[in-house]
Amino acid sequence: MFKKTNLFVVITLFYAMQSPSFAVGFDVIQQQKMQNEINTLKSVVVEMDERIKQLEREKTGKAKLGEASSNEVKNDPKFEPNWRDKNAWAMIKEGMSTEKVKSILGRPVRVDDLGNGHQKFVYQGDVIGLGMVSGNIEFYENRVYEIHSPNF
């Protein structure tokens, strides 16, 4: 009986080693290596995506969150607030403060108090080749909520 049991164990082990389940240990190691490579590639893609976004912001003159920071505007020796510049209008975003808008576009020609925390900055004047042009920005509690860019 003891020999039959030993023989049974040996035969069972032999077939077990031949089965796909024996290779599970090897497969686990391979899967771990592949998962490490996948994680590395994912991190590279995330870094590249962030770099692309940064380059796009730099190209369009916009900083983090899609707007130029006041430090960038103030520290650029070539920058002068100019409402007649189409690129300056592109920098204006909803939620910006009145001071931020002034730092980008300059002082408005007129400020209309619309009551209840609403006001409007009006920019108008002659633009070479276009004649009289105007645009305005509406604020609620000193934050941009509506932008009417001039037609350049």
Contacts in CASP RR format, 6 or more apart in sequence:
PFRMAT RR
TARGET T0000
AUTHOR 0000-0000-0000
METHOD contacts of the structure
MODEL  1
MFKKTNLFVVITLFYAMQSPSFAVGFDVIQQQKMQNEINTLKSVVVEMDE
RIKQLEREKTGKAKLGEASSNEVKNDPKFEPNWRDKNAWAMIKEGMSTEK
VKSILGRPVRVDDLGNGHQKFVYQGDVIGLGMVSGNIEFYENRVYEIHSP
NF
16 22 0 8 1.000
57 63 0 8 1.000
57 64 0 8 1.000
57 66 0 8 1.000
60 90 0 8 1.000
61 68 0 8 1.000
61 72 0 8 1.000
61 87 0 8 1.000
61 91 0 8 1.000
62 68 0 8 1.000
62 91 0 8 1.000
63 69 0 8 1.000
63 72 0 8 1.000
66 93 0 8 1.000
67 91 0 8 1.000
67 93 0 8 1.000
67 96 0 8 1.000
68 91 0 8 1.000
68 104 0 8 1.000
70 100 0 8 1.000
70 103 0 8 1.000
73 79 0 8 1.000
73 103 0 8 1.000
73 104 0 8 1.000
74 103 0 8 1.000
81 88 0 8 1.000
81 102 0 8 1.000
81 103 0 8 1.000
81 104 0 8 1.000
81 105 0 8 1.000
81 106 0 8 1.000
81 107 0 8 1.000
82 88 0 8 1.000
82 105 0 8 1.000
82 106 0 8 1.000
83 89 0 8 1.000
83 105 0 8 1.000
83 106 0 8 1.000
83 108 0 8 1.000
83 123 0 8 1.000
83 135 0 8 1.000
83 150 0 8 1.000
84 125 0 8 1.000
84 127 0 8 1.000
84 133 0 8 1.000
84 150 0 8 1.000
86 149 0 8 1.000
86 152 0 8 1.000
88 104 0 8 1.000
88 105 0 8 1.000
89 105 0 8 1.000
89 147 0 8 1.000
89 149 0 8 1.000
89 150 0 8 1.000
91 104 0 8 1.000
92 101 0 8 1.000
92 104 0 8 1.000
92 105 0 8 1.000
92 137 0 8 1.000
92 144 0 8 1.000
92 147 0 8 1.000
92 149 0 8 1.000
93 144 0 8 1.000
94 143 0 8 1.000
94 144 0 8 1.000
94 145 0 8 1.000
94 146 0 8 1.000
94 147 0 8 1.000
95 143 0 8 1.000
95 144 0 8 1.000
95 145 0 8 1.000
96 143 0 8 1.000
96 144 0 8 1.000
97 142 0 8 1.000
97 143 0 8 1.000
97 144 0 8 1.000
98 119 0 8 1.000
98 121 0 8 1.000
98 139 0 8 1.000
98 142 0 8 1.000
98 143 0 8 1.000
101 121 0 8 1.000
101 137 0 8 1.000
101 144 0 8 1.000
102 108 0 8 1.000
102 121 0 8 1.000
105 121 0 8 1.000
105 123 0 8 1.000
105 137 0 8 1.000
108 121 0 8 1.000
108 122 0 8 1.000
108 123 0 8 1.000
109 122 0 8 1.000
109 123 0 8 1.000
109 124 0 8 1.000
109 125 0 8 1.000
110 121 0 8 1.000
110 122 0 8 1.000
111 119 0 8 1.000
111 120 0 8 1.000
111 121 0 8 1.000
111 122 0 8 1.000
112 119 0 8 1.000
112 120 0 8 1.000
112 122 0 8 1.000
113 119 0 8 1.000
114 120 0 8 1.000
114 138 0 8 1.000
117 139 0 8 1.000
117 140 0 8 1.000
117 141 0 8 1.000
118 138 0 8 1.000
118 139 0 8 1.000
118 140 0 8 1.000
119 138 0 8 1.000
119 139 0 8 1.000
120 136 0 8 1.000
120 137 0 8 1.000
120 138 0 8 1.000
120 139 0 8 1.000
121 136 0 8 1.000
121 137 0 8 1.000
121 139 0 8 1.000
122 134 0 8 1.000
122 135 0 8 1.000
122 136 0 8 1.000
123 134 0 8 1.000
123 135 0 8 1.000
123 136 0 8 1.000
123 137 0 8 1.000
123 150 0 8 1.000
124 132 0 8 1.000
124 133 0 8 1.000
124 134 0 8 1.000
124 135 0 8 1.000
125 131 0 8 1.000
125 132 0 8 1.000
125 133 0 8 1.000
125 134 0 8 1.000
126 132 0 8 1.000
126 133 0 8 1.000
127 133 0 8 1.000
127 150 0 8 1.000
127 152 0 8 1.000
130 152 0 8 1.000
133 150 0 8 1.000
133 151 0 8 1.000
133 152 0 8 1.000
134 150 0 8 1.000
135 148 0 8 1.000
135 149 0 8 1.000
135 150 0 8 1.000
136 148 0 8 1.000
137 144 0 8 1.000
137 146 0 8 1.000
137 147 0 8 1.000
137 148 0 8 1.000
138 144 0 8 1.000
138 145 0 8 1.000
138 146 0 8 1.000
138 147 0 8 1.000
138 148 0 8 1.000
139 145 0 8 1.000
END
